[in-house]
Each structure stands twice: as C-alpha cells, then as structure tokens.
Amino acid sequence: MMMLLLKGGIMKKSKVKVFIFFLALALFIPSYADEGMWLFNMPPVDYIKAKYNFTVTPEWLKHVQLSSVRFGGASSSFVSPEGLVLTNHHVGQGLIQNLSTAEKDLMKTGFSARTREEEAKCPGVELWVLQEIEDVTSRVIAAERPDMTSVEVAAARDKIIAAIEKEYTEKTGLRSSVVNLYSGGMYHLYKYKVYTDVRLVFAPEYLMAFFGGDPDNFTYPRFDLDFCLFRVYENDKPLKTTHYLKWGTKGPREGDLVFASGNPGSTGRLLTLSQLEFLRDTNYPFSIANLQRRRALLQEYANKGPEEARIALRNLFGIENSLKAVTGYQSGLLDKKLMEKKANEEKELRETIKKNPEMEKEFGGAWDEIAAAQKRYSTFFKPLLFLERSQGFNTTYFGVARNLVRMAMEKGKPNAERLREFRDANLESIKRSLLSPSPIYDEFEILKLADSLAQLKAELGDMIEVKWIIGNRPTQEVAKELITGTKLKDLEIRKKYIEGKVEDIYLSKDAMIKLALLIDPVSRGLRTKYEREVESFEIKNGALIARTLFKLKGTSIPPDATSSLRFSFGAVKGYVENGKKIPFQTKFAGLYEKSAKAGNKPPYELPQSFLAKKRALNLNVPLNFVATCDSIGGNSGSPVINTKGEVVGVLFDGNIQSLPARFVYSDELNRSVMVHCQGIIEALLKVYGAKTLVDEILGKK
C-alpha cells in the first residue's frame, strides 16, 4: 500500500496528510457490532475473522463483486452461467408494469416464460456490473490549492472528476464513475460493464410478492415472495458468465454468518449535528407532508375502478414505501437519546481538537462552516425542491421535456463544463431512458400535474415565473392545456429532438418543452446557488472532519452509503421485541394462517395459484428470514450469501427498527428481511411448475 501511494516521488505535505488518513483506514479493526456497508477494496478482514472465524479472501470478494448487478437504483445478482438475474419483484415492478396492459395485467397474473423465446424484452433498462475499482483520491485532491475558497475547491474537484470519468470511459470502454466517499475524504473510480438487453423470465403475482401490503411494509415477521428473475442477453443470446452465485439448497441456520452485496442508497452516519437538524426541522417534515398529500391523491384515483387502480399502483407503491421510510428516519432524529449521542460525539471531537492549536487552525472551523451552509440552505430549500427538483411539475412529460432541453443545451459544451448528468459518461443512459416506451396515461398525468401546480402556487405563488405559468386560472385547466399540448409521448418526436440542434428546442411549439424552457433559467440559478453556498462547503469541510476523526482516533468506520456497490455481513438471528421472542424465520404455514385469520381479504389475500396448490406445498419450508446485515434503501434485491458464496436469500426489506439506523446502527433489534432460498424453489416447483427454471438455478442442466 505504501509503495502505491508513494509512487511518483516524494509526497508534498498535503499528500502526507492524505497518506496518514488512508493508513488509518487500512489498519482499522472496527468496534461497532456488525455495522457497515463496506467497500469491496477495503474489507474488515480482521474483524470478520475474529468474530466469525471466516477469512474473506480477495478471490472470494472479487467473485462476489463480479456476480453482483446494479439494477437501476437497486441491486441484483447473476444466479446461473446463462445470464439469469435474481432481484426483488418490487425492484422489477416498473418493468413488469411496462409489459402490462388493461387486458393483460402481469402484476395481477404474474409471468412465467416457458421457453427462451417467451422471455419478454424490457426496453430502456440498464444493468451494471462493477469490473474494477481504482483509488483516484490523490489525483482529485491534487487539483486544489491551499488558498482556494470552498467554491473553488468544489469546482476544481468537479472538473478533474469529469476528466477522469471521460478518460477512463474512452480508454476502457467501461462506464466509469468517480464515487465520493467519506464526505470528500476519498474518491474511488468504479468501472462498470453495462448490459442493455434485459428480458423478464419470471415474476409471481403482486399479491404474493407484496403480501400484507403497506400495513406490513417495514415489519417482521413477514410472508412475502418478493423476488423475480430476468435474463441478460448479449448479441441476442443469453449472456455467458463465469461469475455467478450458486444456489444454497439448505439455507441458513440461526447463528450462521451471511453477507449481503448491493448498492445501498444513502446513510447519514457521518453527517454533522447541524446537517441532522436540517433534515429533522426542514427537509423531513416537508417530505412527509408532501408524500401524504400525493398518497391521498393516488388513493382517491385508484378507488375509481380497476384500471385506475392498476395505473395508480405504479406510483402509489413507491410513495407509500418512501413515506414509511422517511417517517422512520425522522423518528430517529426525534429521538432525544440518538441526538444527544450525536451531539456528545461531536462535542468531544471538537474539544479534543481545541487542545492542539495546529489542528484547531486547520480543522476547527469545519463544523461552523457546515452549520452556516445549512442556514443558507433553509432560505431556498422549497424553491430548489419545486423548480430544480421538479416537485412543482409532477408529470412524466416534464421530466422528458427537461432532459431534452438540457441535453440540447449541454451537449455542445466541453465535457467538464456540462451539468453532471449530461457528461459523456452518462449521456447514453439519458438517451436510452428518453427512448424507453414506458406507457403514459394522460388522464392520470393531468391529475398529478394539476395537484402539484396547486401546491406550487400555494408555496411559491409570488414568484413571477409561477404567475406566468398559472396566473388566476384553475390548475386543472393549466395542467390539461400542458398535457394536451405536448407530443412527447411519441418516441420518434423525442428522437428528433435528441438528434437535432439546440435551435429546434428553442423554436419548439410543444407546450411541455416551452414550460421546461421557461423554468430553466431560474432552476439553474437555484442549482448553482445550492452548489456554491451549500454543497461546496459540505464537500470541503466534510473531508476535513473525516480526516480529523480518523487521525485522532486511529481507527475507521465504513463510509456512508453512496448508491455504489458495498457488502455487509451479520448473523442470521431472531430478536426480542416488547418481551416477545421473534423467530429468525417464517414458513409457508404462517402465510396461510395469516391469510385465513384475515378472511383472505386485502392486504392478506392470496392469489388463486397459492389457494389451489396449498396441498402440494411443504408448509414447513421457510419463506422469509432475518439477519443483522446492515442495509438501507437501494439494498433491495441484494443477494444474501453464505461463506461458500452460495445464495441463501434475497434481501427485500428491513424491520421498522432498522429505519433510524440511517443515522445510528444497532444490531439489538435492527434486522434485514430476506426471501429464503428454499421458499423460492418450493414455490417455483410446487405452485408455478417451473421445473426447467429450477433446474437452471440449481445447476442441473
């Protein structure tokens, strides 16, 4: 490690500090139970060996890495040498809905391809497999100078990151993305192989995948068959891969060590107290109220009839899931003990720094600068949210229009000067999403847009742009005019804009394009304000705090989640809640008992397939189980494997006690919830008659 960091000659003083930081990380032996979403290139080998008597080897990790698949904003894995991909039903739900119609609702009926020819193409999707990780920290940090302001530091880092991503994408042919770790204390380059020919192979009925519905979401015990299977194709043939996870036919026993490999979205365990207070006092209260509003709107629409319910389900599931998650996160921040713990940790660290004048000079002001940035952020949080982050324009059409407008404006600029999402490394993904034939229902879009415009007027009605858009007209009328005045449902029209010139956008007569153009100047202004007055201060000072923490304590903790590939580990283990012992696993028998107790009524209604095949099933086969593996949103679909690298489950949820772990982890009650490998095979064989598929999964063909 030292030779790698010293390569190129004698290090300057700033690089020595970076080296000390990295060395501390490399020597770390953690002390926080099974906490952590760990980097594949920085595993806590000693801790796992000491606690579980298992040695994590580089070869084992590399195999798991190459078998893991990023599925949109979630996770999945290869489970056969012919490109078969396992994930959650709720991860694949959008693709399943895209393949559905009013006459053939695959969410209701499920889907099972009996032959390869029946496997259904899913346009617009990308699956990413991480091939290599390269540490580029020294190169990124070398772009800054000691005399730079926070804004200049952020700009310098952003410019070199853009250059690195472009360089490696062109050099390797792999999608290359620089990942910010430890609040800017470390940067790793992730290089991905991207697959675009993805086909649906199997999905159970929604009733079975989400048994218990919203009431049981983020709870345990659970009885969900939340899995589905896709296949990756290359050159119109099933992908041949040597890296896939073999199936564990026996499943885990209580106490067994298991690992989860996936792409956790975001945690805030290294945030400062002022950042947590901003979330508690400003961000989360608005988010909860907004989600509640939109849930009520969609529930009312869904009650109109079966087709409306089918259409609303696409958005309603995500809204209900997010609402429960954010409410759980907020419960942690409203917990006085949790906040006192965070406050005391920060106070102790700052007091230690004050005892060293040199450290106080370099690091002492970091917390105050971040706190000042949070105060500035609170003054324009809502305008940023409604305009730049599109909360005021809740329709698929506006998202398409904005991407078309900004793509036309950005693609003529030098790569490093573009908005991040329109740089060369991301451009193909944007184009592919724009040309995805996802169904759009205009009546539903008018409903959503009218409601968000009403909210926009109520919150920002004094802004001149809002007056131009809405004036004194009913928002329903404005929304209908915008939706009927756009032709962006037509993929050929989108394609013409993508391939056209910027003047085609400026001269467009499309109502939604014109709306995006009208909003763009103020939206960009708010984005720039956020980047300069908030984000830049968080990046520069967050990195200082991270280096301080590691330097003083001589230990490390894993970085916060960043939607990049990580692995976590823990024991299969039940727990005690309110004096009641909660078992580590559930069985098919419990599924039928719970349904019967509710009179087989929603949300505990079983699909006809399970009612008809009850006698064929072995009711003692496990269906779900829990383990102490650390997880968060984005881990959905993560393969859960044993020490042999065999799949023993697929992670689909956490219990309610896991939600405050966004900020503070404890393995006393915190559990990840998985679909059991045996339950999947039992259902495929006994209920769905998918023997050919089972043979492939079990390696019998």
Secondary structure as GFF3:
##gff-version 3
##sequence-region A 1 701
A	DSSP	alpha_helix	2	6	.	.	.	ID=ss1
A	DSSP	alpha_helix	13	26	.	.	.	ID=ss2
A	DSSP	alpha_helix	45	52	.	.	.	ID=ss3
A	DSSP	alpha_helix	58	67	.	.	.	ID=ss4
A	DSSP	beta_strand	68	71	.	.	.	ID=ss5
A	DSSP	beta_strand	74	78	.	.	.	ID=ss6
A	DSSP	beta_strand	84	87	.	.	.	ID=ss7
A	DSSP	alpha_helix	89	98	.	.	.	ID=ss8
A	DSSP	alpha_helix	106	109	.	.	.	ID=ss9
A	DSSP	beta_strand	111	112	.	.	.	ID=ss10
A	DSSP	three_ten_helix	116	118	.	.	.	ID=ss11
A	DSSP	beta_strand	120	121	.	.	.	ID=ss12
A	DSSP	beta_strand	127	135	.	.	.	ID=ss13
A	DSSP	alpha_helix	137	141	.	.	.	ID=ss14
A	DSSP	alpha_helix	150	172	.	.	.	ID=ss15
A	DSSP	beta_strand	175	181	.	.	.	ID=ss16
A	DSSP	three_ten_helix	182	184	.	.	.	ID=ss17
A	DSSP	beta_strand	186	195	.	.	.	ID=ss18
A	DSSP	beta_strand	197	203	.	.	.	ID=ss19
A	DSSP	alpha_helix	206	209	.	.	.	ID=ss20
A	DSSP	alpha_helix	213	216	.	.	.	ID=ss21
A	DSSP	beta_strand	228	234	.	.	.	ID=ss22
A	DSSP	beta_strand	237	238	.	.	.	ID=ss23
A	DSSP	beta_strand	257	262	.	.	.	ID=ss24
A	DSSP	alpha_helix	273	278	.	.	.	ID=ss25
A	DSSP	pi_helix	279	283	.	.	.	ID=ss26
A	DSSP	alpha_helix	284	302	.	.	.	ID=ss27
A	DSSP	alpha_helix	306	333	.	.	.	ID=ss28
A	DSSP	alpha_helix	336	354	.	.	.	ID=ss29
A	DSSP	alpha_helix	357	363	.	.	.	ID=ss30
A	DSSP	alpha_helix	366	383	.	.	.	ID=ss31
A	DSSP	pi_helix	384	388	.	.	.	ID=ss32
A	DSSP	alpha_helix	396	410	.	.	.	ID=ss33
A	DSSP	three_ten_helix	415	417	.	.	.	ID=ss34
A	DSSP	three_ten_helix	420	422	.	.	.	ID=ss35
A	DSSP	alpha_helix	424	434	.	.	.	ID=ss36
A	DSSP	alpha_helix	442	460	.	.	.	ID=ss37
A	DSSP	alpha_helix	464	470	.	.	.	ID=ss38
A	DSSP	alpha_helix	475	484	.	.	.	ID=ss39
A	DSSP	alpha_helix	491	499	.	.	.	ID=ss40
A	DSSP	alpha_helix	502	506	.	.	.	ID=ss41
A	DSSP	alpha_helix	511	530	.	.	.	ID=ss42
A	DSSP	pi_helix	531	535	.	.	.	ID=ss43
A	DSSP	alpha_helix	536	553	.	.	.	ID=ss44
A	DSSP	beta_strand	566	571	.	.	.	ID=ss45
A	DSSP	beta_strand	575	577	.	.	.	ID=ss46
A	DSSP	beta_strand	580	582	.	.	.	ID=ss47
A	DSSP	beta_strand	585	587	.	.	.	ID=ss48
A	DSSP	alpha_helix	588	597	.	.	.	ID=ss49
A	DSSP	alpha_helix	608	612	.	.	.	ID=ss50
A	DSSP	three_ten_helix	614	616	.	.	.	ID=ss51
A	DSSP	beta_strand	622	627	.	.	.	ID=ss52
A	DSSP	beta_strand	639	641	.	.	.	ID=ss53
A	DSSP	beta_strand	647	654	.	.	.	ID=ss54
A	DSSP	three_ten_helix	656	662	.	.	.	ID=ss55
A	DSSP	beta_strand	672	676	.	.	.	ID=ss56
A	DSSP	alpha_helix	677	686	.	.	.	ID=ss57
A	DSSP	alpha_helix	691	697	.	.	.	ID=ss58
###
